[in-house]
């Protein structure tokens, strides 16, 4: 399992981000205490919008697919709906997320609806996240 978050698909060039690189992204996109936004969670996260601003998809991208190669899970979400509510948890207790914590990265949706009740539901909270794929149209979906 890689400790890099890879951005692929409709992007000029694929990007690989380490925990250290995520930590260096603009402070206004950092959430140093995720429990303030997602009760019951601990750790540091970065807003998806910050990643999209720093590493934008091509203008025709409509979706992003969250991939977890560890278990083959994938969730494809409309980019315009998830942009401002998506969070990527990348550290807990100052250290990178372990596999036991759902690492290397964990995708969370603020105020997610219960599973199987909406497009942005809790089933799209992806553990073991290691790739975000930008696409035109819906991508792979296993939830």
C-alpha positions as CSV (number, residue, x, y, z in Angstrom):
1,X,0.0,0.0,0.0
2,X,1.4,3.4,-1.1
3,X,1.8,6.2,1.4
4,X,1.1,8.6,-1.5
5,X,-2.2,10.1,-2.7
6,X,-2.3,10.0,-6.4
7,X,-4.4,12.3,-8.6
8,X,-5.1,10.9,-12.0
9,X,-7.6,11.1,-14.9
10,X,-8.5,14.4,-16.6
11,X,-5.6,16.4,-15.1
12,X,-2.7,17.8,-17.1
13,X,-0.2,15.4,-15.4
14,X,-0.7,12.9,-12.6
15,X,0.3,14.1,-9.2
16,X,1.5,12.2,-6.2
17,X,1.3,13.8,-2.8
18,X,2.9,12.7,0.5
19,X,1.7,13.5,3.9
20,X,4.4,16.2,4.2
21,X,3.2,17.8,0.9
22,X,-0.4,17.8,2.1
23,X,0.8,19.4,5.3
24,X,2.4,22.2,3.3
25,X,-0.7,23.1,1.3
26,X,-2.3,26.5,2.1
27,X,-3.2,26.9,5.8
28,X,-6.7,28.1,5.0
29,X,-7.5,24.7,3.7
30,X,-6.1,22.8,6.7
31,X,-8.2,21.4,9.4
32,X,-5.9,20.8,12.3
33,X,-8.6,19.3,14.5
34,X,-11.1,17.4,12.5
35,X,-13.3,16.8,15.5
36,X,-14.4,20.4,15.2
37,X,-16.1,19.5,11.9
38,X,-16.7,15.7,12.1
39,X,-17.5,14.8,15.7
40,X,-15.9,11.5,16.9
41,X,-13.0,11.8,14.5
42,X,-9.4,12.8,15.4
43,X,-6.6,14.1,13.3
44,X,-5.6,16.6,10.6
45,X,-7.4,16.9,7.3
46,X,-7.2,19.0,4.2
47,X,-10.2,20.3,2.4
48,X,-10.9,18.7,-1.0
49,X,-11.4,22.2,-2.4
50,X,-7.8,23.1,-1.6
51,X,-6.5,20.1,-3.5
52,X,-8.7,20.9,-6.4
53,X,-7.5,24.5,-6.4
54,X,-3.8,23.5,-6.3
55,X,-4.1,20.6,-8.7
56,X,-7.2,21.3,-10.9
57,X,-8.9,18.8,-13.2
58,X,-9.4,19.7,-16.8
59,X,-12.4,22.1,-17.3
60,X,-14.7,19.3,-18.6
61,X,-14.3,17.1,-15.5
62,X,-17.6,16.4,-13.8
63,X,-16.8,13.6,-11.3
64,X,-14.1,12.3,-9.1
65,X,-13.7,8.7,-8.1
66,X,-12.1,7.8,-4.8
67,X,-10.1,4.6,-5.1
68,X,-8.8,2.3,-2.3
69,X,-6.5,-0.2,-3.9
70,X,-6.2,-2.2,-0.6
71,X,-9.8,-3.5,-0.9
72,X,-10.8,-2.5,-4.4
73,X,-13.5,0.0,-3.1
74,X,-14.4,2.9,-5.3
75,X,-17.0,5.7,-5.0
76,X,-17.7,8.2,-7.8
77,X,-19.1,11.6,-6.8
78,X,-20.2,14.7,-8.7
79,X,-17.4,17.2,-8.5
80,X,-19.6,20.2,-8.0
81,X,-21.5,18.6,-5.1
82,X,-18.5,17.2,-3.2
83,X,-16.0,20.1,-3.8
84,X,-16.8,22.1,-0.7
85,X,-17.8,19.2,1.7
86,X,-15.0,16.7,1.0
87,X,-12.1,16.3,3.5
88,X,-9.0,14.1,3.3
89,X,-7.8,13.0,6.7
90,X,-4.0,12.4,6.5
91,X,-2.6,12.6,10.1
92,X,-3.6,11.4,13.5
93,X,-1.6,12.3,16.6
94,X,0.9,14.1,14.4
95,X,1.7,10.9,12.5
96,X,0.5,9.6,9.1
97,X,-2.6,7.5,9.3
98,X,-1.9,3.8,9.8
99,X,-3.8,1.1,8.0
100,X,-5.6,0.4,11.3
101,X,-6.8,4.0,11.2
102,X,-8.0,3.6,7.6
103,X,-4.8,5.1,6.1
104,X,-2.8,6.0,4.2
105,X,-5.6,8.6,3.7
106,X,-9.3,8.7,4.6
107,X,-11.9,10.6,2.7
108,X,-14.8,12.1,4.7
109,X,-17.9,14.1,3.8
110,X,-19.1,16.8,6.1
111,X,-22.6,16.1,7.3
112,X,-22.9,13.0,5.1
113,X,-26.3,11.5,4.7
114,X,-26.9,7.9,6.0
115,X,-25.7,5.2,3.6
116,X,-27.8,4.6,0.5
117,X,-29.9,7.7,1.0
118,X,-28.1,10.3,-1.1
119,X,-25.3,10.8,-3.6
120,X,-23.1,12.2,-0.9
121,X,-23.7,9.6,1.8
122,X,-21.6,8.0,4.5
123,X,-20.8,5.1,2.2
124,X,-18.6,7.5,0.3
125,X,-16.4,8.0,3.3
126,X,-13.6,6.0,1.9
127,X,-10.9,4.4,4.1
128,X,-7.6,3.3,2.6
129,X,-7.8,6.0,0.0
130,X,-4.8,6.2,-2.3
131,X,-6.1,7.6,-5.6
132,X,-8.5,10.4,-6.7
133,X,-9.4,10.1,-10.3
134,X,-10.9,13.1,-12.1
135,X,-13.3,12.1,-15.0
136,X,-15.9,13.3,-17.5
137,X,-18.9,11.4,-16.3
138,X,-19.3,8.9,-13.5
139,X,-16.4,6.6,-12.8
140,X,-16.1,3.2,-11.1
141,X,-18.6,2.6,-8.3
142,X,-18.5,-0.3,-5.8
143,X,-20.5,1.0,-2.9
